[in-house]
């Protein structure tokens, strides 16, 4: 079955940068879109960024210009580079394969002084 394993994340001060990565297995990765979602405490899970099989991208308005999603079809990975982080970016970040309805276990990103 499809497995998505996130890595990266952690704690950073406002204005800092972090990178989260997701390794996929059990699927022909290069054929399918991928996405990153996040869920803050007490809030619904929300789309952060998505990337098509041909690497077209889409971002939530709240992260445009600060976050970059990318994929490496040779490694079956999808990354999310997060710059100029704000406290409101604090959340658990999840990797998602929408066509397979698969989710990773999530990785915590905390932005605070």
matplotlib code that plots the C-alpha trace (Angstrom):
import matplotlib.pyplot as plt

x = [0.0, 1.0, 3.2, 4.2, 6.9, 7.6, 10.8, 12.2, 10.2, 11.1, 11.2, 12.4, 12.1, 9.8, 11.5, 13.4, 13.3, 12.5, 12.2, 10.0, 10.3, 8.0, 9.2, 6.6, 6.5, 3.9, 2.9, 4.2, 5.1, 5.9, 2.4, 0.5, -0.1, 1.0, 0.2, 1.1, -1.6, -1.4, -3.5, -3.1, -4.5, -8.3, -8.4, -9.4, -6.8, -6.0, -4.2, -0.9, 0.5, 0.0, 2.0, 0.9, 2.6, 4.0, 5.2, 2.5, 2.0, -0.7, -0.4, -2.7, -2.9, -1.4, 1.9, 2.3, 5.8, 7.1, 6.7, 7.9, 6.7, 8.9, 9.2, 12.0, 10.6, 13.9, 13.8, 10.0, 10.0, 8.1, 9.5, 8.1, 10.6, 9.2, 10.8, 9.9, 8.0, 5.4, 3.9, 0.7, 2.5, 2.8, 1.0, 1.4, 2.3, 1.0, 2.0, -0.9, -1.3, -4.8, -5.4, -4.4, -6.2, -3.0, -1.6, 1.7, 1.9, 2.6, 5.5, 5.4, 6.5, 6.7, 7.4, 8.0, 10.5]
y = [0.0, 3.6, 4.9, 8.6, 9.4, 13.0, 14.3, 17.7, 20.3, 21.4, 24.8, 28.1, 31.8, 34.1, 35.0, 31.7, 28.9, 25.2, 22.4, 19.4, 16.4, 13.4, 10.1, 8.1, 4.3, 1.9, 4.1, 5.2, 8.5, 10.5, 10.0, 11.6, 15.0, 15.5, 18.1, 19.4, 20.2, 21.6, 21.5, 24.0, 23.3, 23.8, 24.4, 22.3, 20.8, 23.1, 22.9, 24.6, 23.7, 21.2, 20.1, 18.2, 15.3, 17.9, 20.1, 22.8, 24.3, 26.0, 27.7, 28.9, 32.7, 32.7, 31.1, 32.5, 34.0, 32.4, 28.6, 26.5, 23.0, 20.8, 17.2, 14.8, 12.0, 10.2, 9.9, 9.8, 12.8, 16.0, 18.9, 22.0, 24.8, 27.4, 30.8, 33.9, 31.8, 33.4, 32.2, 31.5, 28.9, 26.7, 23.4, 19.8, 19.5, 16.5, 15.0, 13.9, 11.8, 12.8, 10.2, 7.4, 9.1, 8.6, 10.7, 10.8, 10.7, 14.5, 16.5, 19.4, 22.9, 25.5, 29.1, 31.1, 33.4]
z = [0.0, -0.3, 2.5, 3.0, 5.5, 6.5, 7.8, 8.8, 10.7, 14.1, 15.9, 14.5, 15.4, 13.3, 10.1, 9.9, 7.5, 7.6, 5.1, 5.3, 3.1, 2.2, 0.9, -1.0, -1.6, -3.0, -5.9, -9.3, -7.8, -11.0, -12.4, -9.5, -7.9, -4.3, -1.6, 1.7, 4.3, 7.8, 10.9, 13.8, 17.2, 17.3, 13.5, 10.5, 8.3, 5.4, 2.0, 2.0, -1.4, -4.2, -7.2, -10.3, -12.0, -14.4, -11.5, -11.8, -8.4, -6.4, -3.0, -0.2, -0.2, 3.3, 2.1, -1.4, -1.9, 1.2, 0.7, -2.3, -3.1, -5.2, -6.2, -7.2, -9.3, -9.2, -5.4, -5.0, -2.7, -2.4, -0.3, 1.2, 1.7, 4.2, 4.4, 6.4, 8.8, 11.1, 14.4, 12.5, 10.4, 13.6, 12.8, 12.1, 8.4, 6.5, 3.2, 1.0, -2.1, -3.2, -5.8, -3.4, -0.4, 1.5, 4.4, 6.2, 9.9, 10.1, 11.3, 13.8, 12.8, 15.6, 15.0, 18.2, 20.0]

ax = plt.figure().add_subplot(projection="3d")
ax.plot(x, y, z, "-o")
ax.set_aspect("equal")
plt.show()
